[in-house]
Amino acid sequence: MAETEAPRVPPVRLTDDIAAAVNGAATRGVPLAVAYVDGNGLPHLSIRGTVQVHGDDELALWARSAGMPDAVRVNPNVALLYQDLANHTFYQFTGRAHVDDDPAIRDAVFENSPEREQAQDPQRSGAAIVVALDAVRGRGPSGLVQMARPQRGWRTDTRQT
């Protein structure tokens, strides 16, 4: 019996193309949509102008109101969608969000947000939300993108042995 190989799914490592798309997306008129579920189990979809790359495998955003921070404390599962039709670019992100109360992280997320978003919360009373990405899929300038965080009992290199 011949050995078959499943396609290799690389681990999540945000590329320069993805960072260029996400960072400042709202200032280019293509903010990301964020989906989350509140404490009552109701789904929410929100356009967010502060989404930014926060490391090789994380995104972050500033939330001015308590709705999303309260929700991710109960259910951390979120999805984000970036779509720029004019440039044929589409990324879908899934991961687990948490509110980060570290003052340095809060400052960095707020300060990396667009000025017009900062102006909506001059007292910085909002929350920094960090999303540990479990998967990224889509298409960008360099072609198809498919990445996944290795799960327990699951190998990133899925070749059969």
FILUM-490126 format. One record per residue (C-alpha): x, y, z. Coordinates in steps of 0.5 Angstrom, whole numbers, plus 500, padded with zeros to 3 digits. Layout:
% FILUM-490126
c1=X, c2=Y, c3=Z
...
% end
This chain:
% FILUM-490126
c1=500, c2=500, c3=500
c1=503, c2=507, c3=498
c1=504, c2=512, c3=503
c1=500, c2=518, c3=502
c1=502, c2=525, c3=505
c1=497, c2=530, c3=507
c1=499, c2=537, c3=506
c1=503, c2=541, c3=511
c1=500, c2=546, c3=515
c1=505, c2=551, c3=517
c1=505, c2=554, c3=524
c1=502, c2=561, c3=525
c1=507, c2=566, c3=524
c1=504, c2=573, c3=521
c1=508, c2=575, c3=515
c1=510, c2=582, c3=513
c1=504, c2=582, c3=508
c1=499, c2=580, c3=513
c1=502, c2=585, c3=518
c1=502, c2=591, c3=512
c1=494, c2=589, c3=511
c1=492, c2=589, c3=518
c1=496, c2=595, c3=521
c1=492, c2=601, c3=519
c1=487, c2=597, c3=515
c1=482, c2=602, c3=518
c1=485, c2=608, c3=516
c1=485, c2=605, c3=509
c1=478, c2=604, c3=509
c1=478, c2=597, c3=510
c1=477, c2=595, c3=518
c1=477, c2=588, c3=521
c1=470, c2=585, c3=523
c1=471, c2=581, c3=529
c1=466, c2=576, c3=532
c1=465, c2=574, c3=539
c1=460, c2=571, c3=543
c1=457, c2=574, c3=550
c1=456, c2=571, c3=556
c1=448, c2=570, c3=554
c1=451, c2=566, c3=548
c1=449, c2=571, c3=543
c1=453, c2=572, c3=537
c1=456, c2=579, c3=536
c1=459, c2=582, c3=530
c1=463, c2=589, c3=530
c1=467, c2=593, c3=526
c1=474, c2=595, c3=529
c1=479, c2=600, c3=527
c1=484, c2=598, c3=532
c1=486, c2=591, c3=530
c1=494, c2=591, c3=530
c1=499, c2=585, c3=529
c1=502, c2=584, c3=536
c1=507, c2=579, c3=535
c1=509, c2=573, c3=531
c1=502, c2=569, c3=532
c1=498, c2=575, c3=536
c1=493, c2=580, c3=534
c1=491, c2=586, c3=539
c1=485, c2=591, c3=539
c1=483, c2=597, c3=543
c1=476, c2=596, c3=546
c1=473, c2=603, c3=548
c1=466, c2=599, c3=551
c1=466, c2=594, c3=556
c1=462, c2=589, c3=551
c1=467, c2=585, c3=548
c1=472, c2=585, c3=554
c1=466, c2=582, c3=558
c1=465, c2=577, c3=553
c1=472, c2=574, c3=552
c1=472, c2=574, c3=559
c1=467, c2=568, c3=559
c1=468, c2=566, c3=552
c1=475, c2=567, c3=549
c1=473, c2=564, c3=542
c1=473, c2=570, c3=537
c1=474, c2=570, c3=529
c1=476, c2=576, c3=525
c1=476, c2=578, c3=518
c1=480, c2=582, c3=513
c1=477, c2=583, c3=506
c1=480, c2=588, c3=501
c1=476, c2=587, c3=495
c1=480, c2=592, c3=491
c1=487, c2=589, c3=492
c1=484, c2=582, c3=492
c1=486, c2=580, c3=499
c1=482, c2=576, c3=504
c1=484, c2=574, c3=511
c1=480, c2=570, c3=516
c1=483, c2=569, c3=523
c1=481, c2=565, c3=529
c1=483, c2=565, c3=536
c1=483, c2=566, c3=543
c1=482, c2=573, c3=546
c1=484, c2=575, c3=553
c1=484, c2=582, c3=556
c1=491, c2=584, c3=558
c1=491, c2=589, c3=564
c1=499, c2=590, c3=563
c1=500, c2=597, c3=563
c1=506, c2=596, c3=558
c1=501, c2=592, c3=553
c1=495, c2=597, c3=554
c1=500, c2=603, c3=552
c1=502, c2=599, c3=546
c1=496, c2=597, c3=544
c1=493, c2=604, c3=545
c1=498, c2=608, c3=542
c1=499, c2=603, c3=536
c1=491, c2=605, c3=534
c1=489, c2=610, c3=529
c1=489, c2=617, c3=532
c1=482, c2=618, c3=530
c1=480, c2=612, c3=535
c1=485, c2=614, c3=540
c1=481, c2=621, c3=540
c1=475, c2=617, c3=542
c1=478, c2=615, c3=549
c1=482, c2=620, c3=551
c1=482, c2=618, c3=558
c1=484, c2=611, c3=556
c1=478, c2=608, c3=560
c1=478, c2=602, c3=555
c1=481, c2=595, c3=555
c1=487, c2=592, c3=551
c1=485, c2=585, c3=548
c1=490, c2=580, c3=545
c1=488, c2=575, c3=541
c1=493, c2=568, c3=541
c1=491, c2=566, c3=534
c1=490, c2=559, c3=532
c1=489, c2=559, c3=525
c1=490, c2=564, c3=519
c1=487, c2=563, c3=512
c1=486, c2=567, c3=506
c1=489, c2=570, c3=500
c1=494, c2=575, c3=500
c1=499, c2=578, c3=495
c1=504, c2=572, c3=496
c1=498, c2=567, c3=494
c1=494, c2=563, c3=499
c1=495, c2=563, c3=506
c1=494, c2=557, c3=511
c1=497, c2=557, c3=518
c1=495, c2=553, c3=524
c1=497, c2=553, c3=531
c1=499, c2=546, c3=533
c1=494, c2=543, c3=538
c1=495, c2=537, c3=543
c1=496, c2=531, c3=539
c1=496, c2=534, c3=533
c1=502, c2=535, c3=529
c1=503, c2=541, c3=525
c1=507, c2=537, c3=520
c1=501, c2=532, c3=518
c1=505, c2=527, c3=513
c1=503, c2=520, c3=515
c1=508, c2=516, c3=517
% end
